[in-house]
Amino acid sequence: MHLTQWLLFVSSTLLISATPGPNMLWAFQSGLNHGLKKTMWALLGLSAGLILVLGFSLAGVALLSQQSPLAFEIFKCLGALYLAYLGYRSWHSDGGNLNVEAGEKVTPSAWQLFRTSLGVSLSNPKAILFFAAFFPKFIQSDAPQIPQYGILIATFFVIEIVWQLLYSISGQALSSWLQQGRRLLWLNRSCGVVFVLIAVSLLWDSFNTMF
């Protein structure tokens, strides 16, 4: 792989990863609601999901989506429904559920954050097609491919983790200001609306594809 190809990959990935999608939105909201320390578990779940999605993609799931489009569209619909569920939860969240008896805020456990974040990362099947279509553009066909894929994967994950951290830190930095009045409530509701809009977009895309 030539240096110019790698630099083009870096610049493209920096822009693509910075775009507020489900992963970045969830990282921001986790940092906002739970603080940076606990959000590390959420970031771990997001990264684990990306590893699985990348593995599915490189293993040929993208090719399977072409050979069995109906099954892939059903998979997309399931992912969309999960994102819609997260949107519903976010709409009804004020930064944590209140324990009625103790009057204290109850936050999710590390495992709950990891599990939910893993689901967020896996719920967007378009990432499979993205990996399958994007990575090969930077691979030299006349050179060993495994080392090249290794470089691209490592670069992608470093950039993705850096952006997730920045989103999480931004959420934490805004938490004090957002705790005033109903600001946090309305931000969580805004995040919920975005999750639902992404879900609707996926469902609409599947509907047009199948019908």
Sequence and secondary structure as in RCSB ss.txt:
>XXXX:A:sequence
MHLTQWLLFVSSTLLISATPGPNMLWAFQSGLNHGLKKTMWALLGLSAGLILVLGFSLAGVALLSQQSPLAFEIF
KCLGALYLAYLGYRSWHSDGGNLNVEAGEKVTPSAWQLFRTSLGVSLSNPKAILFFAAFFPKFIQSDAPQIPQYG
ILIATFFVIEIVWQLLYSISGQALSSWLQQGRRLLWLNRSCGVVFVLIAVSLLWDSFNTMF
>XXXX:A:secstr
  HHHHHHHHHHHHHHHHS  HHHHHHHHHHHHHHHHHHHHHHHHHHHHHHHHHHHHHTTHHHHHHHSHHHHHHH
HHHHHHHHHHHHHHHHT SSSEEETTTTEEE   HHHHHHHHHHHHHS THHHHHHHHHGGGG  TTS HHHHHH
HHHHHHHHHHHHHHHHHHHHHHHHHHHHTSTTHHHHHHHHHHHHHHHHHHHHHHHHHHHH 
